[in-house]
């Protein structure tokens, strides 16, 4: 990844994560608006399950993939379930095969920073010139910059700004 701007052969944008406003409802709104306009969106929406754990909902097939695991009381380790995340990433790679117009992912986090999670999905989308919008955890900003070579746009967590970027990306696909 070496080009930047609207003339790049790929389009990738990051939304820096913060506590407020929550990015998940914002991304859900962006997906709903774009779908109403006929845009084929692939990717995931992150949600909390009834048990309080995290899950991602497949925007293409509607399946739900639990991505956290119960570690037991007193545990301070990461509750991310690598198998659940790997299964979700496989579903996202399969969804890319259907030729979506846009890929939206809820997080670039520790797993992606370490070369796992949705990282291969982002790479494949860029290879196939599918614009990618992803929220980036603050502690993974440096890994994101290294991964994208600084070529990713940085967007404010604002509905109109996200929609503008997504719509512009749809017009540059070949």
C-alpha positions, 0 to 999 in steps of 0.5 A, spaced: 500 500 500 503 506 497 498 511 494 494 516 498 488 520 496 482 519 491 486 516 485 489 510 489 488 504 486 485 502 493 481 506 498 482 504 506 479 508 511 480 508 519 475 511 524 479 512 531 475 508 536 473 512 542 468 511 548 464 516 545 460 516 541 460 509 540 462 507 533 458 500 533 451 504 532 454 509 527 457 503 523 450 500 523 447 507 521 452 507 515 450 500 513 443 502 513 443 508 509 448 505 504 444 499 503 437 503 502 441 506 496 443 499 493 450 498 495 452 491 497 456 491 503 460 486 506 463 485 513 461 485 520 457 489 525 459 488 533 454 487 538 454 484 545 450 478 546 445 476 551 451 473 556 455 480 555 460 477 551 462 480 544 459 477 537 460 480 530 454 479 525 455 478 518 453 483 514 452 479 508 449 472 510 446 474 517 450 469 521 453 471 528 460 469 530 461 469 538 468 472 538 469 472 546 470 467 551 469 466 558 475 466 562 473 465 569 473 469 575 479 473 577 482 472 570 485 478 567 487 475 560 484 477 553 477 474 552 478 474 545 476 468 542 481 466 536 477 461 533 471 465 533 474 471 530 478 466 525 471 463 523 468 470 522 474 472 518 473 466 513 466 468 512 468 475 510 473 472 505 467 468 502 463 474 502 468 478 498 468 472 493 461 475 491 463 482 489 461 487 494 461 494 493 464 496 500 467 492 506 466 495 513 469 492 519 468 493 526 475 493 529 482 493 527 485 490 534 490 486 537 489 480 533 490 484 526 496 488 529 499 481 530 497 479 523 491 475 525 483 476 525 481 480 519 487 482 517 487 478 511 480 480 509 483 487 509 488 485 504 484 481 500 479 487 499 485 492 497 487 487 492 480 486 489 479 494 490 473 493 494 473 500 499 475 498 506 472 502 512 474 500 519 474 502 526 481 502 529 483 501 537 487 507 540 493 502 542 493 499 535 494 505 531 501 504 530 500 497 527 495 500 523 499 505 520 505 500 519 500 495 516 497 501 511 504 504 510 500 511 512 496 510 506 489 510 509 484 516 510 483 518 517 475 519 518 472 523 524 466 518 527 461 522 523 455 519 519 456 524 514 463 524 513 463 516 513 457 516 508 461 521 503 468 517 504 464 511 502 460 514 496 466 517 493 470 510 494 464 506 490 465 511 484 473 509 483 472 502 483 474 499 476 
